[in-house]
Amino acid sequence: MNETIRKRKSIRKYSKTPLDEETLAKVREKLETLTPLFPEIRYTVTIADKTKGLFTQGSGASSYLVFRSENKDGAYENIGFIGQQMDLWFSENGLGSYWLGMAKPSEDGDLSYVISMVFGNPEEPLHRSLTDFKRKPLSEISDGNDSRLEAARLAPSGINAQGWYFSALNGKIRCYRKKPGFIASEKLGQIDMGIALWHIASETEKFRFTKESGVPERKGFIYTGTVG
Ligand SMILES: Cc1cc2nc3c(=O)[nH]c(=O)nc-3n(C[C@H](O)[C@H](O)[C@H](O)COP(=O)(O)O)c2cc1C
């Protein structure tokens, strides 16, 4: 399995020193190479700096990615999929990051604001061992056998809700997400699904995600699509 998936974690302690231009240039370069889940949905990712007063809540870090998207079905899954590529890239390249759902930019952009991601120089260990992940066992979030399920299980999710369910059969994985409840919103659940899908995609040679018809229903869950 992708090494970074097995050791990444949300970093919440950052050096106050802003990132240098060279590092920011590499981040911008990486942003040009991302693979969308749904290529037809327009999105933007910009780099913001909290000293401009963009956010209602800070974290001590000096840099943020701001994700915006066209309002279309699949937009939040698409942003989760795209953003998780950055989260793993940061972790692979010596930078800390975490998804920040509880923040809003004060400036409007062309597209609708979706979510942000903090990033910067970590002031705590960047990686952890597998035993330090707080995750549900595979048996609670999936059935069937597929080596990619473990990568999905390790995915981060808003408030660590892990509200996904994966049903694996004959090389396909049917993906369901929990119906939104009091705490876990629909939006977070959709972003979380996109994030887990990127983890699955990084373990898949030819990744395809489609909606099947006649998929068995799962009580309390919404079918999102099938990795085939
Ligand atoms: C969509 C999303 C939104 C999140 N929003 C916040 C947030 O607003 N504040 C925060 O401290 N962590 C936030 N997180 C980080 C999660 O709490 C964290 O990923 C989860 O607890 C699992 O921990 P790990 O990332 O270290 O594996 C968010 C994560 C996701 C995926």
The ligand as a Tripos MOL2 file, in Angstrom:
@<TRIPOS>MOLECULE
LIG
   31    33     1     0     0
SMALL
NO_CHARGES

@<TRIPOS>ATOM
      1 C1        -13.7660   17.1550    5.5730 C.3       1 LIG1
      2 C2        -12.9440   17.3240    6.8230 C.ar      1 LIG1
      3 C3        -13.0980   18.4450    7.6230 C.ar      1 LIG1
      4 C4        -12.3050   18.6160    8.7640 C.ar      1 LIG1
      5 N1        -12.4410   19.7560    9.5110 N.ar      1 LIG1
      6 C5        -11.6300   19.9410   10.5980 C.ar      1 LIG1
      7 C6        -11.7140   21.1470   11.3670 C.ar      1 LIG1
      8 O1        -12.4940   22.0490   11.0660 O.2       1 LIG1
      9 N2        -10.9010   21.2810   12.4350 N.ar      1 LIG1
     10 C7        -10.0040   20.3050   12.7960 C.ar      1 LIG1
     11 O2         -9.2820   20.4820   13.7840 O.2       1 LIG1
     12 N3         -9.8930   19.1470   12.0710 N.ar      1 LIG1
     13 C8        -10.6690   18.9590   10.9970 C.ar      1 LIG1
     14 N4        -10.5730   17.7940   10.2430 N.ar      1 LIG1
     15 C9         -9.5550   16.7770   10.6010 C.3       1 LIG1
     16 C10       -10.1970   15.5250   11.2180 C.3       1 LIG1
     17 O3        -10.6190   15.7900   12.5260 O.3       1 LIG1
     18 C11        -9.1650   14.3790   11.1550 C.3       1 LIG1
     19 O4         -8.8550   14.1250    9.8220 O.3       1 LIG1
     20 C12        -9.6990   13.1060   11.7970 C.3       1 LIG1
     21 O5         -9.8850   13.3040   13.1800 O.3       1 LIG1
     22 C13        -8.7370   11.9140   11.6090 C.3       1 LIG1
     23 O6         -7.4610   12.2020   12.0860 O.3       1 LIG1
     24 P1         -6.1890   12.1110   11.1410 P.3       1 LIG1
     25 O7         -6.3720   13.1100   10.0230 O.co2     1 LIG1
     26 O8         -5.0110   12.5070   12.0080 O.co2     1 LIG1
     27 O9         -6.0940   10.7410   10.5950 O.co2     1 LIG1
     28 C14       -11.3580   17.6100    9.1210 C.ar      1 LIG1
     29 C15       -11.2180   16.4860    8.3060 C.ar      1 LIG1
     30 C16       -11.9850   16.3380    7.1740 C.ar      1 LIG1
     31 C17       -11.7570   15.1390    6.3160 C.3       1 LIG1
@<TRIPOS>BOND
     1     1     2 1
     2     2     3 ar
     3     2    30 ar
     4     3     4 ar
     5     4     5 ar
     6     4    28 ar
     7     5     6 ar
     8     6     7 ar
     9     6    13 1
    10     7     8 2
    11     7     9 ar
    12     9    10 ar
    13    10    11 2
    14    10    12 ar
    15    12    13 ar
    16    13    14 ar
    17    14    15 1
    18    14    28 ar
    19    15    16 1
    20    16    17 1
    21    16    18 1
    22    18    19 1
    23    18    20 1
    24    20    21 1
    25    20    22 1
    26    22    23 1
    27    23    24 1
    28    24    25 2
    29    24    26 1
    30    24    27 1
    31    28    29 ar
    32    29    30 ar
    33    30    31 1
@<TRIPOS>SUBSTRUCTURE
     1 LIG1         1 GROUP 0 **** ****
